[in-house]
Amino acid sequence: MKLTLIQRDDCHLCDQAWEVLAAAGVPDFDPLWIDDDLGLQARYGTRIPVLRREDTGAELDWPFDAAALRAFLR
């Protein structure tokens, strides 16, 4: 399953999301920074960080913990 973490540069919440992903043992995901994309900024704005499943398009908004992450990945 391919995952994308949608985020901004210098985002402490995004750093926390990385930590949750690592603690939950998520092996790999692609980062997507929205700083230079006005369309993505309009879509995600204050929702970031957002974890997106590329197979289904489902999105998990912050805040999430390891339990919510495991449920999302099922």
PDB file of N, H, CA, C and O in Angstrom:
ATOM      1  N   MET A   1       0.851  -1.173   0.000  1.00  0.00           N
ATOM      2  CA  MET A   1       0.000   0.000   0.000  1.00  0.00           C
ATOM      3  C   MET A   1       0.896   1.235   0.000  1.00  0.00           C
ATOM      4  O   MET A   1       1.827   1.337   0.799  1.00  0.00           O
ATOM      5  N   LYS A   2       0.613   2.154  -0.885  1.00  0.00           N
ATOM      6  H   LYS A   2      -0.144   2.071  -1.534  1.00  0.00           H
ATOM      7  CA  LYS A   2       1.382   3.391  -0.969  1.00  0.00           C
ATOM      8  C   LYS A   2       0.703   4.459  -0.120  1.00  0.00           C
ATOM      9  O   LYS A   2      -0.508   4.662  -0.199  1.00  0.00           O
ATOM     10  N   LEU A   3       1.513   5.140   0.697  1.00  0.00           N
ATOM     11  H   LEU A   3       2.497   4.975   0.761  1.00  0.00           H
ATOM     12  CA  LEU A   3       1.031   6.204   1.579  1.00  0.00           C
ATOM     13  C   LEU A   3       1.758   7.500   1.267  1.00  0.00           C
ATOM     14  O   LEU A   3       2.931   7.492   0.893  1.00  0.00           O
ATOM     15  N   THR A   4       1.048   8.618   1.423  1.00  0.00           N
ATOM     16  H   THR A   4       0.095   8.624   1.727  1.00  0.00           H
ATOM     17  CA  THR A   4       1.628   9.941   1.249  1.00  0.00           C
ATOM     18  C   THR A   4       1.308  10.769   2.485  1.00  0.00           C
ATOM     19  O   THR A   4       0.158  10.839   2.920  1.00  0.00           O
ATOM     20  N   LEU A   5       2.344  11.399   3.049  1.00  0.00           N
ATOM     21  H   LEU A   5       3.277  11.343   2.695  1.00  0.00           H
ATOM     22  CA  LEU A   5       2.137  12.322   4.162  1.00  0.00           C
ATOM     23  C   LEU A   5       2.190  13.734   3.605  1.00  0.00           C
ATOM     24  O   LEU A   5       3.236  14.199   3.152  1.00  0.00           O
ATOM     25  N   ILE A   6       1.055  14.406   3.644  1.00  0.00           N
ATOM     26  H   ILE A   6       0.205  14.029   4.012  1.00  0.00           H
ATOM     27  CA  ILE A   6       0.922  15.765   3.116  1.00  0.00           C
ATOM     28  C   ILE A   6       1.281  16.715   4.244  1.00  0.00           C
ATOM     29  O   ILE A   6       0.729  16.633   5.342  1.00  0.00           O
ATOM     30  N   GLN A   7       2.231  17.635   3.957  1.00  0.00           N
ATOM     31  H   GLN A   7       2.680  17.701   3.065  1.00  0.00           H
ATOM     32  CA  GLN A   7       2.795  18.449   5.034  1.00  0.00           C
ATOM     33  C   GLN A   7       3.359  19.764   4.517  1.00  0.00           C
ATOM     34  O   GLN A   7       3.379  20.029   3.315  1.00  0.00           O
ATOM     35  N   ARG A   8       3.815  20.575   5.456  1.00  0.00           N
ATOM     36  H   ARG A   8       3.799  20.360   6.433  1.00  0.00           H
ATOM     37  CA  ARG A   8       4.495  21.841   5.168  1.00  0.00           C
ATOM     38  C   ARG A   8       5.902  21.774   5.732  1.00  0.00           C
ATOM     39  O   ARG A   8       6.199  20.967   6.613  1.00  0.00           O
ATOM     40  N   ASP A   9       6.758  22.633   5.210  1.00  0.00           N
ATOM     41  H   ASP A   9       6.516  23.288   4.494  1.00  0.00           H
ATOM     42  CA  ASP A   9       8.084  22.803   5.811  1.00  0.00           C
ATOM     43  C   ASP A   9       7.927  23.459   7.177  1.00  0.00           C
ATOM     44  O   ASP A   9       6.986  24.220   7.400  1.00  0.00           O
ATOM     45  N   ASP A  10       8.839  23.168   8.079  1.00  0.00           N
ATOM     46  H   ASP A  10       9.604  22.549   7.898  1.00  0.00           H
ATOM     47  CA  ASP A  10       8.868  23.783   9.410  1.00  0.00           C
ATOM     48  C   ASP A  10       7.532  23.655  10.141  1.00  0.00           C
ATOM     49  O   ASP A  10       7.011  24.629  10.684  1.00  0.00           O
ATOM     50  N   CYS A  11       6.992  22.447  10.145  1.00  0.00           N
ATOM     51  H   CYS A  11       7.416  21.655   9.704  1.00  0.00           H
ATOM     52  CA  CYS A  11       5.693  22.163  10.771  1.00  0.00           C
ATOM     53  C   CYS A  11       5.914  21.192  11.920  1.00  0.00           C
ATOM     54  O   CYS A  11       6.223  20.022  11.694  1.00  0.00           O
ATOM     55  N   HIS A  12       5.757  21.669  13.152  1.00  0.00           N
ATOM     56  H   HIS A  12       5.506  22.620  13.335  1.00  0.00           H
ATOM     57  CA  HIS A  12       6.007  20.791  14.297  1.00  0.00           C
ATOM     58  C   HIS A  12       4.991  19.657  14.385  1.00  0.00           C
ATOM     59  O   HIS A  12       5.320  18.576  14.873  1.00  0.00           O
ATOM     60  N   LEU A  13       3.771  19.882  13.925  1.00  0.00           N
ATOM     61  H   LEU A  13       3.504  20.761  13.529  1.00  0.00           H
ATOM     62  CA  LEU A  13       2.782  18.804  13.911  1.00  0.00           C
ATOM     63  C   LEU A  13       3.165  17.728  12.905  1.00  0.00           C
ATOM     64  O   LEU A  13       2.934  16.540  13.132  1.00  0.00           O
ATOM     65  N   CYS A  14       3.750  18.152  11.794  1.00  0.00           N
ATOM     66  H   CYS A  14       3.937  19.116  11.609  1.00  0.00           H
ATOM     67  CA  CYS A  14       4.220  17.199  10.786  1.00  0.00           C
ATOM     68  C   CYS A  14       5.349  16.350  11.360  1.00  0.00           C
ATOM     69  O   CYS A  14       5.417  15.147  11.107  1.00  0.00           O
ATOM     70  N   ASP A  15       6.229  16.974  12.128  1.00  0.00           N
ATOM     71  H   ASP A  15       6.174  17.951  12.333  1.00  0.00           H
ATOM     72  CA  ASP A  15       7.301  16.221  12.788  1.00  0.00           C
ATOM     73  C   ASP A  15       6.713  15.183  13.738  1.00  0.00           C
ATOM     74  O   ASP A  15       7.213  14.061  13.822  1.00  0.00           O
ATOM     75  N   GLN A  16       5.656  15.552  14.451  1.00  0.00           N
ATOM     76  H   GLN A  16       5.250  16.464  14.382  1.00  0.00           H
ATOM     77  CA  GLN A  16       5.008  14.614  15.357  1.00  0.00           C
ATOM     78  C   GLN A  16       4.365  13.464  14.586  1.00  0.00           C
ATOM     79  O   GLN A  16       4.394  12.318  15.035  1.00  0.00           O
ATOM     80  N   ALA A  17       3.788  13.770  13.430  1.00  0.00           N
ATOM     81  H   ALA A  17       3.764  14.701  13.065  1.00  0.00           H
ATOM     82  CA  ALA A  17       3.189  12.720  12.598  1.00  0.00           C
ATOM     83  C   ALA A  17       4.253  11.723  12.149  1.00  0.00           C
ATOM     84  O   ALA A  17       4.015  10.515  12.152  1.00  0.00           O
ATOM     85  N   TRP A  18       5.435  12.230  11.759  1.00  0.00           N
ATOM     86  H   TRP A  18       5.629  13.211  11.756  1.00  0.00           H
ATOM     87  CA  TRP A  18       6.544  11.346  11.389  1.00  0.00           C
ATOM     88  C   TRP A  18       6.867  10.411  12.556  1.00  0.00           C
ATOM     89  O   TRP A  18       7.096   9.219  12.349  1.00  0.00           O
ATOM     90  N   GLU A  19       6.886  10.938  13.764  1.00  0.00           N
ATOM     91  H   GLU A  19       6.700  11.906  13.932  1.00  0.00           H
ATOM     92  CA  GLU A  19       7.194  10.131  14.939  1.00  0.00           C
ATOM     93  C   GLU A  19       6.142   9.046  15.168  1.00  0.00           C
ATOM     94  O   GLU A  19       6.488   7.912  15.500  1.00  0.00           O
ATOM     95  N   VAL A  20       4.869   9.378  14.996  1.00  0.00           N
ATOM     96  H   VAL A  20       4.588  10.299  14.726  1.00  0.00           H
ATOM     97  CA  VAL A  20       3.799   8.392  15.153  1.00  0.00           C
ATOM     98  C   VAL A  20       3.927   7.309  14.095  1.00  0.00           C
ATOM     99  O   VAL A  20       3.771   6.126  14.396  1.00  0.00           O
ATOM    100  N   LEU A  21       4.212   7.705  12.853  1.00  0.00           N
ATOM    101  H   LEU A  21       4.339   8.666  12.608  1.00  0.00           H
ATOM    102  CA  LEU A  21       4.381   6.725  11.780  1.00  0.00           C
ATOM    103  C   LEU A  21       5.536   5.777  12.088  1.00  0.00           C
ATOM    104  O   LEU A  21       5.421   4.567  11.894  1.00  0.00           O
ATOM    105  N   ALA A  22       6.638   6.324  12.566  1.00  0.00           N
ATOM    106  H   ALA A  22       6.732   7.307  12.724  1.00  0.00           H
ATOM    107  CA  ALA A  22       7.799   5.495  12.906  1.00  0.00           C
ATOM    108  C   ALA A  22       7.476   4.563  14.072  1.00  0.00           C
ATOM    109  O   ALA A  22       7.814   3.380  14.029  1.00  0.00           O
ATOM    110  N   ALA A  23       6.825   5.086  15.111  1.00  0.00           N
ATOM    111  H   ALA A  23       6.551   6.046  15.146  1.00  0.00           H
ATOM    112  CA  ALA A  23       6.493   4.283  16.288  1.00  0.00           C
ATOM    113  C   ALA A  23       5.510   3.162  15.944  1.00  0.00           C
ATOM    114  O   ALA A  23       5.543   2.094  16.555  1.00  0.00           O
ATOM    115  N   ALA A  24       4.640   3.408  14.968  1.00  0.00           N
ATOM    116  H   ALA A  24       4.613   4.276  14.472  1.00  0.00           H
ATOM    117  CA  ALA A  24       3.658   2.398  14.559  1.00  0.00           C
ATOM    118  C   ALA A  24       4.253   1.391  13.579  1.00  0.00           C
ATOM    119  O   ALA A  24       3.593   0.426  13.193  1.00  0.00           O
ATOM    120  N   GLY A  25       5.502   1.620  13.180  1.00  0.00           N
ATOM    121  H   GLY A  25       6.038   2.404  13.493  1.00  0.00           H
ATOM    122  CA  GLY A  25       6.164   0.689  12.282  1.00  0.00           C
ATOM    123  C   GLY A  25       5.756   0.802  10.835  1.00  0.00           C
ATOM    124  O   GLY A  25       5.879  -0.164  10.082  1.00  0.00           O
ATOM    125  N   VAL A  26       5.270   1.965  10.427  1.00  0.00           N
ATOM    126  H   VAL A  26       5.170   2.750  11.039  1.00  0.00           H
ATOM    127  CA  VAL A  26       4.930   2.169   9.017  1.00  0.00           C
ATOM    128  C   VAL A  26       6.243   2.181   8.240  1.00  0.00           C
ATOM    129  O   VAL A  26       7.091   3.044   8.466  1.00  0.00           O
ATOM    130  N   PRO A  27       6.412   1.224   7.325  1.00  0.00           N
ATOM    131  CA  PRO A  27       7.718   1.050   6.699  1.00  0.00           C
ATOM    132  C   PRO A  27       8.111   2.137   5.712  1.00  0.00           C
ATOM    133  O   PRO A  27       9.288   2.487   5.619  1.00  0.00           O
ATOM    134  N   ASP A  28       7.158   2.672   4.982  1.00  0.00           N
ATOM    135  H   ASP A  28       6.203   2.387   5.057  1.00  0.00           H
ATOM    136  CA  ASP A  28       7.523   3.622   3.945  1.00  0.00           C
ATOM    137  C   ASP A  28       6.322   4.494   3.590  1.00  0.00           C
ATOM    138  O   ASP A  28       5.179   4.037   3.581  1.00  0.00           O
ATOM    139  N   PHE A  29       6.607   5.740   3.303  1.00  0.00           N
ATOM    140  H   PHE A  29       7.535   6.111   3.309  1.00  0.00           H
ATOM    141  CA  PHE A  29       5.585   6.664   2.815  1.00  0.00           C
ATOM    142  C   PHE A  29       6.303   7.777   2.059  1.00  0.00           C
ATOM    143  O   PHE A  29       7.486   8.038   2.279  1.00  0.00           O
ATOM    144  N   ASP A  30       5.574   8.416   1.178  1.00  0.00           N
ATOM    145  H   ASP A  30       4.613   8.204   1.000  1.00  0.00           H
ATOM    146  CA  ASP A  30       6.131   9.522   0.414  1.00  0.00           C
ATOM    147  C   ASP A  30       5.707  10.841   1.038  1.00  0.00           C
ATOM    148  O   ASP A  30       4.519  11.039   1.293  1.00  0.00           O
ATOM    149  N   PRO A  31       6.639  11.745   1.292  1.00  0.00           N
ATOM    150  CA  PRO A  31       6.261  13.077   1.766  1.00  0.00           C
ATOM    151  C   PRO A  31       5.803  13.939   0.592  1.00  0.00           C
ATOM    152  O   PRO A  31       6.346  13.834  -0.508  1.00  0.00           O
ATOM    153  N   LEU A  32       4.816  14.780   0.824  1.00  0.00           N
ATOM    154  H   LEU A  32       4.375  14.865   1.717  1.00  0.00           H
ATOM    155  CA  LEU A  32       4.351  15.741  -0.175  1.00  0.00           C
ATOM    156  C   LEU A  32       4.236  17.093   0.519  1.00  0.00           C
ATOM    157  O   LEU A  32       3.363  17.300   1.361  1.00  0.00           O
ATOM    158  N   TRP A  33       5.128  18.006   0.156  1.00  0.00           N
ATOM    159  H   TRP A  33       5.837  17.838  -0.528  1.00  0.00           H
ATOM    160  CA  TRP A  33       5.112  19.342   0.747  1.00  0.00           C
ATOM    161  C   TRP A  33       4.220  20.246  -0.082  1.00  0.00           C
ATOM    162  O   TRP A  33       4.314  20.264  -1.310  1.00  0.00           O
ATOM    163  N   ILE A  34       3.353  20.998   0.587  1.00  0.00           N
ATOM    164  H   ILE A  34       3.277  20.984   1.584  1.00  0.00           H
ATOM    165  CA  ILE A  34       2.371  21.835  -0.109  1.00  0.00           C
ATOM    166  C   ILE A  34       2.796  23.295  -0.198  1.00  0.00           C
ATOM    167  O   ILE A  34       2.059  24.112  -0.749  1.00  0.00           O
ATOM    168  N   ASP A  35       3.956  23.638   0.326  1.00  0.00           N
ATOM    169  H   ASP A  35       4.554  22.974   0.773  1.00  0.00           H
ATOM    170  CA  ASP A  35       4.360  25.042   0.434  1.00  0.00           C
ATOM    171  C   ASP A  35       4.349  25.801  -0.889  1.00  0.00           C
ATOM    172  O   ASP A  35       3.985  26.977  -0.919  1.00  0.00           O
ATOM    173  N   ASP A  36       4.738  25.155  -1.973  1.00  0.00           N
ATOM    174  H   ASP A  36       5.034  24.200  -1.949  1.00  0.00           H
ATOM    175  CA  ASP A  36       4.863  25.846  -3.257  1.00  0.00           C
ATOM    176  C   ASP A  36       3.707  25.567  -4.209  1.00  0.00           C
ATOM    177  O   ASP A  36       3.805  25.870  -5.398  1.00  0.00           O
ATOM    178  N   ASP A  37       2.624  25.001  -3.714  1.00  0.00           N
ATOM    179  H   ASP A  37       2.543  24.756  -2.748  1.00  0.00           H
ATOM    180  CA  ASP A  37       1.492  24.635  -4.567  1.00  0.00           C
ATOM    181  C   ASP A  37       0.220  25.279  -4.010  1.00  0.00           C
ATOM    182  O   ASP A  37      -0.331  24.820  -3.009  1.00  0.00           O
ATOM    183  N   LEU A  38      -0.232  26.332  -4.660  1.00  0.00           N
ATOM    184  H   LEU A  38       0.215  26.705  -5.473  1.00  0.00           H
ATOM    185  CA  LEU A  38      -1.403  27.062  -4.159  1.00  0.00           C
ATOM    186  C   LEU A  38      -2.657  26.199  -4.138  1.00  0.00           C
ATOM    187  O   LEU A  38      -3.505  26.359  -3.259  1.00  0.00           O
ATOM    188  N   GLY A  39      -2.783  25.285  -5.097  1.00  0.00           N
ATOM    189  H   GLY A  39      -2.095  25.155  -5.811  1.00  0.00           H
ATOM    190  CA  GLY A  39      -3.939  24.395  -5.124  1.00  0.00           C
ATOM    191  C   GLY A  39      -3.964  23.470  -3.922  1.00  0.00           C
ATOM    192  O   GLY A  39      -5.008  23.287  -3.296  1.00  0.00           O
ATOM    193  N   LEU A  40      -2.811  22.883  -3.594  1.00  0.00           N
ATOM    194  H   LEU A  40      -1.963  23.032  -4.103  1.00  0.00           H
ATOM    195  CA  LEU A  40      -2.730  22.005  -2.429  1.00  0.00           C
ATOM    196  C   LEU A  40      -2.909  22.803  -1.139  1.00  0.00           C
ATOM    197  O   LEU A  40      -3.519  22.315  -0.188  1.00  0.00           O
ATOM    198  N   GLN A  41      -2.385  24.022  -1.102  1.00  0.00           N
ATOM    199  H   GLN A  41      -1.889  24.419  -1.875  1.00  0.00           H
ATOM    200  CA  GLN A  41      -2.571  24.866   0.082  1.00  0.00           C
ATOM    201  C   GLN A  41      -4.052  25.151   0.296  1.00  0.00           C
ATOM    202  O   GLN A  41      -4.535  25.116   1.428  1.00  0.00           O
ATOM    203  N   ALA A  42      -4.780  25.436  -0.792  1.00  0.00           N
ATOM    204  H   ALA A  42      -4.387  25.465  -1.712  1.00  0.00           H
ATOM    205  CA  ALA A  42      -6.208  25.716  -0.678  1.00  0.00           C
ATOM    206  C   ALA A  42      -6.969  24.475  -0.218  1.00  0.00           C
ATOM    207  O   ALA A  42      -7.920  24.576   0.557  1.00  0.00           O
ATOM    208  N   ARG A  43      -6.550  23.310  -0.695  1.00  0.00           N
ATOM    209  H   ARG A  43      -5.778  23.228  -1.325  1.00  0.00           H
ATOM    210  CA  ARG A  43      -7.247  22.071  -0.352  1.00  0.00           C
ATOM    211  C   ARG A  43      -6.959  21.614   1.076  1.00  0.00           C
ATOM    212  O   ARG A  43      -7.867  21.187   1.788  1.00  0.00           O
ATOM    213  N   TYR A  44      -5.690  21.704   1.496  1.00  0.00           N
ATOM    214  H   TYR A  44      -4.952  22.051   0.917  1.00  0.00           H
ATOM    215  CA  TYR A  44      -5.298  21.141   2.785  1.00  0.00           C
ATOM    216  C   TYR A  44      -5.103  22.178   3.879  1.00  0.00           C
ATOM    217  O   TYR A  44      -5.338  21.886   5.052  1.00  0.00           O
ATOM    218  N   GLY A  45      -4.682  23.367   3.522  1.00  0.00           N
ATOM    219  H   GLY A  45      -4.491  23.604   2.570  1.00  0.00           H
ATOM    220  CA  GLY A  45      -4.543  24.464   4.472  1.00  0.00           C
ATOM    221  C   GLY A  45      -4.166  24.068   5.874  1.00  0.00           C
ATOM    222  O   GLY A  45      -3.046  23.621   6.121  1.00  0.00           O
ATOM    223  N   THR A  46      -5.096  24.230   6.799  1.00  0.00           N
ATOM    224  H   THR A  46      -6.006  24.593   6.599  1.00  0.00           H
ATOM    225  CA  THR A  46      -4.828  23.969   8.214  1.00  0.00           C
ATOM    226  C   THR A  46      -5.059  22.511   8.604  1.00  0.00           C
ATOM    227  O   THR A  46      -4.899  22.160   9.772  1.00  0.00           O
ATOM    228  N   ARG A  47      -5.434  21.651   7.645  1.00  0.00           N
ATOM    229  H   ARG A  47      -5.564  21.937   6.696  1.00  0.00           H
ATOM    230  CA  ARG A  47      -5.671  20.235   7.956  1.00  0.00           C
ATOM    231  C   ARG A  47      -4.373  19.456   8.149  1.00  0.00           C
ATOM    232  O   ARG A  47      -4.387  18.372   8.732  1.00  0.00           O
ATOM    233  N   ILE A  48      -3.276  19.983   7.678  1.00  0.00           N
ATOM    234  H   ILE A  48      -3.265  20.864   7.204  1.00  0.00           H
ATOM    235  CA  ILE A  48      -2.043  19.207   7.685  1.00  0.00           C
ATOM    236  C   ILE A  48      -1.531  18.968   9.090  1.00  0.00           C
ATOM    237  O   ILE A  48      -1.794  19.771   9.985  1.00  0.00           O
ATOM    238  N   PRO A  49      -0.820  17.905   9.300  1.00  0.00           N
ATOM    239  CA  PRO A  49      -0.488  16.868   8.336  1.00  0.00           C
ATOM    240  C   PRO A  49      -1.670  15.938   8.060  1.00  0.00           C
ATOM    241  O   PRO A  49      -2.528  15.719   8.915  1.00  0.00           O
ATOM    242  N   VAL A  50      -1.688  15.403   6.852  1.00  0.00           N
ATOM    243  H   VAL A  50      -0.991  15.581   6.157  1.00  0.00           H
ATOM    244  CA  VAL A  50      -2.720  14.468   6.416  1.00  0.00           C
ATOM    245  C   VAL A  50      -2.024  13.255   5.821  1.00  0.00           C
ATOM    246  O   VAL A  50      -1.121  13.400   4.997  1.00  0.00           O
ATOM    247  N   LEU A  51      -2.430  12.077   6.227  1.00  0.00           N
ATOM    248  H   LEU A  51      -3.163  11.959   6.897  1.00  0.00           H
ATOM    249  CA  LEU A  51      -1.913  10.848   5.653  1.00  0.00           C
ATOM    250  C   LEU A  51      -2.937  10.337   4.652  1.00  0.00           C
ATOM    251  O   LEU A  51      -4.109  10.162   4.985  1.00  0.00           O
ATOM    252  N   ARG A  52      -2.486  10.097   3.412  1.00  0.00           N
ATOM    253  H   ARG A  52      -1.534  10.239   3.141  1.00  0.00           H
ATOM    254  CA  ARG A  52      -3.390   9.647   2.353  1.00  0.00           C
ATOM    255  C   ARG A  52      -2.988   8.255   1.882  1.00  0.00           C
ATOM    256  O   ARG A  52      -1.812   7.983   1.643  1.00  0.00           O
ATOM    257  N   ARG A  53      -3.975   7.383   1.753  1.00  0.00           N
ATOM    258  H   ARG A  53      -4.931   7.604   1.947  1.00  0.00           H
ATOM    259  CA  ARG A  53      -3.781   6.078   1.119  1.00  0.00           C
ATOM    260  C   ARG A  53      -3.981   6.267  -0.369  1.00  0.00           C
ATOM    261  O   ARG A  53      -5.046   6.706  -0.802  1.00  0.00           O
ATOM    262  N   GLU A  54      -2.983   5.944  -1.146  1.00  0.00           N
ATOM    263  H   GLU A  54      -2.118   5.588  -0.794  1.00  0.00           H
ATOM    264  CA  GLU A  54      -3.088   6.144  -2.587  1.00  0.00           C
ATOM    265  C   GLU A  54      -3.968   5.086  -3.246  1.00  0.00           C
ATOM    266  O   GLU A  54      -4.495   5.320  -4.334  1.00  0.00           O
ATOM    267  N   ASP A  55      -4.139   3.917  -2.607  1.00  0.00           N
ATOM    268  H   ASP A  55      -3.711   3.727  -1.723  1.00  0.00           H
ATOM    269  CA  ASP A  55      -4.979   2.873  -3.214  1.00  0.00           C
ATOM    270  C   ASP A  55      -6.462   3.201  -3.142  1.00  0.00           C
ATOM    271  O   ASP A  55      -7.223   2.831  -4.036  1.00  0.00           O
ATOM    272  N   THR A  56      -6.878   3.890  -2.087  1.00  0.00           N
ATOM    273  H   THR A  56      -6.260   4.191  -1.361  1.00  0.00           H
ATOM    274  CA  THR A  56      -8.302   4.203  -1.912  1.00  0.00           C
ATOM    275  C   THR A  56      -8.596   5.702  -1.963  1.00  0.00           C
ATOM    276  O   THR A  56      -9.742   6.102  -2.167  1.00  0.00           O
ATOM    277  N   GLY A  57      -7.574   6.524  -1.780  1.00  0.00           N
ATOM    278  H   GLY A  57      -6.643   6.198  -1.614  1.00  0.00           H
ATOM    279  CA  GLY A  57      -7.781   7.969  -1.698  1.00  0.00           C
ATOM    280  C   GLY A  57      -8.236   8.424  -0.326  1.00  0.00           C
ATOM    281  O   GLY A  57      -8.453   9.616  -0.112  1.00  0.00           O
ATOM    282  N   ALA A  58      -8.384   7.488   0.615  1.00  0.00           N
ATOM    283  H   ALA A  58      -8.207   6.519   0.441  1.00  0.00           H
ATOM    284  CA  ALA A  58      -8.814   7.843   1.980  1.00  0.00           C
ATOM    285  C   ALA A  58      -7.736   8.693   2.647  1.00  0.00           C
ATOM    286  O   ALA A  58      -6.542   8.510   2.406  1.00  0.00           O
ATOM    287  N   GLU A  59      -8.177   9.623   3.485  1.00  0.00           N
ATOM    288  H   GLU A  59      -9.147   9.772   3.681  1.00  0.00           H
ATOM    289  CA  GLU A  59      -7.260  10.527   4.173  1.00  0.00           C
ATOM    290  C   GLU A  59      -7.515  10.509   5.674  1.00  0.00           C
ATOM    291  O   GLU A  59      -8.656  10.465   6.135  1.00  0.00           O
ATOM    292  N   LEU A  60      -6.420  10.545   6.417  1.00  0.00           N
ATOM    293  H   LEU A  60      -5.493  10.581   6.043  1.00  0.00           H
ATOM    294  CA  LEU A  60      -6.462  10.581   7.881  1.00  0.00           C
ATOM    295  C   LEU A  60      -5.859  11.905   8.327  1.00  0.00           C
ATOM    296  O   LEU A  60      -4.660  12.136   8.166  1.00  0.00           O
ATOM    297  N   ASP A  61      -6.696  12.772   8.887  1.00  0.00           N
ATOM    298  H   ASP A  61      -7.669  12.585   9.017  1.00  0.00           H
ATOM    299  CA  ASP A  61      -6.239  14.091   9.340  1.00  0.00           C
ATOM    300  C   ASP A  61      -5.583  13.985  10.712  1.00  0.00           C
ATOM    301  O   ASP A  61      -5.904  13.103  11.508  1.00  0.00           O
ATOM    302  N   TRP A  62      -4.671  14.892  10.963  1.00  0.00           N
ATOM    303  H   TRP A  62      -4.411  15.609  10.317  1.00  0.00           H
ATOM    304  CA  TRP A  62      -4.059  15.035  12.274  1.00  0.00           C
ATOM    305  C   TRP A  62      -5.084  15.639  13.217  1.00  0.00           C
ATOM    306  O   TRP A  62      -5.858  16.489  12.775  1.00  0.00           O
ATOM    307  N   PRO A  63      -5.140  15.264  14.463  1.00  0.00           N
ATOM    308  CA  PRO A  63      -4.201  14.397  15.160  1.00  0.00           C
ATOM    309  C   PRO A  63      -4.599  12.935  15.021  1.00  0.00           C
ATOM    310  O   PRO A  63      -5.782  12.595  15.021  1.00  0.00           O
ATOM    311  N   PHE A  64      -3.582  12.072  14.903  1.00  0.00           N
ATOM    312  H   PHE A  64      -2.621  12.348  14.904  1.00  0.00           H
ATOM    313  CA  PHE A  64      -3.812  10.637  14.933  1.00  0.00           C
ATOM    314  C   PHE A  64      -2.724   9.988  15.780  1.00  0.00           C
ATOM    315  O   PHE A  64      -1.603  10.486  15.889  1.00  0.00           O
ATOM    316  N   ASP A  65      -3.094   8.866  16.371  1.00  0.00           N
ATOM    317  H   ASP A  65      -4.005   8.462  16.282  1.00  0.00           H
ATOM    318  CA  ASP A  65      -2.142   8.105  17.180  1.00  0.00           C
ATOM    319  C   ASP A  65      -1.922   6.750  16.512  1.00  0.00           C
ATOM    320  O   ASP A  65      -2.472   6.483  15.443  1.00  0.00           O
ATOM    321  N   ALA A  66      -1.120   5.902  17.140  1.00  0.00           N
ATOM    322  H   ALA A  66      -0.673   6.120  18.008  1.00  0.00           H
ATOM    323  CA  ALA A  66      -0.788   4.611  16.546  1.00  0.00           C
ATOM    324  C   ALA A  66      -2.040   3.749  16.348  1.00  0.00           C
ATOM    325  O   ALA A  66      -2.152   3.055  15.337  1.00  0.00           O
ATOM    326  N   ALA A  67      -2.977   3.782  17.296  1.00  0.00           N
ATOM    327  H   ALA A  67      -2.885   4.345  18.117  1.00  0.00           H
ATOM    328  CA  ALA A  67      -4.198   2.980  17.176  1.00  0.00           C
ATOM    329  C   ALA A  67      -5.044   3.446  15.992  1.00  0.00           C
ATOM    330  O   ALA A  67      -5.528   2.622  15.216  1.00  0.00           O
ATOM    331  N   ALA A  68      -5.226   4.752  15.849  1.00  0.00           N
ATOM    332  H   ALA A  68      -4.833   5.422  16.479  1.00  0.00           H
ATOM    333  CA  ALA A  68      -5.990   5.291  14.727  1.00  0.00           C
ATOM    334  C   ALA A  68      -5.290   4.974  13.409  1.00  0.00           C
ATOM    335  O   ALA A  68      -5.939   4.680  12.405  1.00  0.00           O
ATOM    336  N   LEU A  69      -3.982   5.036  13.423  1.00  0.00           N
ATOM    337  H   LEU A  69      -3.455   5.275  14.239  1.00  0.00           H
ATOM    338  CA  LEU A  69      -3.201   4.740  12.225  1.00  0.00           C
ATOM    339  C   LEU A  69      -3.377   3.277  11.823  1.00  0.00           C
ATOM    340  O   LEU A  69      -3.592   2.983  10.646  1.00  0.00           O
ATOM    341  N   ARG A  70      -3.289   2.356  12.784  1.00  0.00           N
ATOM    342  H   ARG A  70      -3.114   2.594  13.739  1.00  0.00           H
ATOM    343  CA  ARG A  70      -3.464   0.930  12.472  1.00  0.00           C
ATOM    344  C   ARG A  70      -4.865   0.671  11.892  1.00  0.00           C
ATOM    345  O   ARG A  70      -5.006  -0.086  10.932  1.00  0.00           O
ATOM    346  N   ALA A  71      -5.883   1.290  12.467  1.00  0.00           N
ATOM    347  H   ALA A  71      -5.768   1.905  13.248  1.00  0.00           H
ATOM    348  CA  ALA A  71      -7.247   1.126  11.965  1.00  0.00           C
ATOM    349  C   ALA A  71      -7.374   1.668  10.546  1.00  0.00           C
ATOM    350  O   ALA A  71      -8.047   1.070   9.707  1.00  0.00           O
ATOM    351  N   PHE A  72      -6.736   2.785  10.282  1.00  0.00           N
ATOM    352  H   PHE A  72      -6.189   3.271  10.964  1.00  0.00           H
ATOM    353  CA  PHE A  72      -6.774   3.414   8.962  1.00  0.00           C
ATOM    354  C   PHE A  72      -6.102   2.516   7.907  1.00  0.00           C
ATOM    355  O   PHE A  72      -6.525   2.488   6.751  1.00  0.00           O
ATOM    356  N   LEU A  73      -5.074   1.798   8.306  1.00  0.00           N
ATOM    357  H   LEU A  73      -4.730   1.821   9.244  1.00  0.00           H
ATOM    358  CA  LEU A  73      -4.312   0.980   7.360  1.00  0.00           C
ATOM    359  C   LEU A  73      -4.930  -0.393   7.103  1.00  0.00           C
ATOM    360  O   LEU A  73      -4.455  -1.119   6.230  1.00  0.00           O
ATOM    361  N   ARG A  74      -5.961  -0.762   7.830  1.00  0.00           N
ATOM    362  H   ARG A  74      -6.347  -0.172   8.540  1.00  0.00           H
ATOM    363  CA  ARG A  74      -6.627  -2.068   7.610  1.00  0.00           C
ATOM    364  C   ARG A  74      -7.414  -2.073   6.340  1.00  0.00           C
ATOM    365  O   ARG A  74      -8.033  -3.082   6.001  1.00  0.00           O
TER     366      ARG A  74
END
